[in-house]
Amino acid sequence: MAHVAKYTRGALGHMFAHYERAKGKDNEYIKFGNENIDTSKSHLNYNLGPKRNISQGDFVKKRCNEVKCLNRKDVNVMCSWVITAPKDLDLKQQKKFFIESYKFLESRYGADNVISAYVHLDEVTPHMHFSFVPVIYDAKKDVLKVSAKQKISKSDLKSFHGDLQNHLDKVAIKCNILNEATRNGNKSIEELKRKTAIKEINEKKNYLNILICKIKEKEKELKYLSEKERKLSILLDEDIDKLEEQLKNLRENKEKIIAYLLQNDIGKTGEIAEWLDLSEARTRVLLKEMADEGSIGSSGKTKKKEYYLLRKDVWEKRKQYDRTHIKTYMRGRSGPRRFRQDHPRWGHPLPAGQDPEAGPGGS
């Protein structure tokens, strides 16, 4: 509801321009970075402070020269209370509220020290800026001096809202100055900012902790995926090693496989398929490809040629034997000279009138 701030000489010009609602070259009110100012209502603002023929800055210089004041840049030569109209204040009592608040502050900090008391009605919440030079009496040195630290002490801040509430109650202004934020004493702007900053820091810490937890979860997921990928990579490497070993065995045993085929019939690929742990069709294709590569050496080619020549010779001799056997068999029988249907070589009857000596398909 009310808070106080302290200012050095360097900050006075900006604050006085804000209190007075200074105008720019275009004769428009300057907002000083405060977008909540409604310049269409700035003409409603008023000053409850003393009417003087000098500016606020000149009055501060004059008052500091009248009392003891250290000539240093870091010396706070002005204090300013911001009194905000309570939410439960009746609008009809608003002006009286500010007047009585001014009287309370003037009595507390001295009429001779008051710089100004501007009431701003052009912002969201009506409020008053009560500015004064913090002059105290030094009993030890019996002198008046400027000391914002001693004037705005902790005891002063602690009792401020309670004293103001008692004053307003006496003049029948119905509003609540005391609340949860002011019951244990008023806080300066620095303290309020510090509290706000601490709150923001705690919120940032909570948000950071949440992010850290999420990062840890993602790290666990990444670790799990990396481990899974590692295991899959090991399995793939093992499969690749097995395939490479099988391929190596096939290359090493190529001549053995072809020699085995030459010694047996090429139709007996089932045994080779079982040996290679492959399908019979795949084995037949593979063996044919290996046989067609011509990489088994000259000895292998010679054996292959000899094998086929030997098979041809056996075939011719078997054919000659069959012809002689059939002629002898058929001559020893009565009746038409025909081949038997169950003959091991010729499994079909001859057409009528065909010479059996001509063999199958002969005339």
Buried (B, 14 or more C-beta within 10 A) or exposed (E): BBBBBBBBBEBBEEBBBBBBBEEEEEEEBBBEEEEEBBEEEBEEBBBBBEEEEEEBBEBBBEBBEEBBBEEEEEBBBBBBBBBBBBEEBEEEBBBBBBBBBBBBBBEBBBEBBBBBBBBBBBBEEBBBBBBBBBBBEEEEEEEBBBBBEEBBEEEBBEBBBBEBBEBBEEEEBEBEBEEEEBEEBBBBEEBBEEEEEEEEEEEEEEEEEEEEEEEEEEEEEEEEEEEEEEEEEEEEEEEEEEEEEEEEEBEEBBBEBBBBBBEEEEEEBEEBBEEBEBEBEEBBEBBEEBBEEEEBEEEBEEBBEEBEEEEEEEEEEEEEEBBEEBEEEBEEEEEEBBBEEEBEBBEEEBEEEBEBEEBEEEE
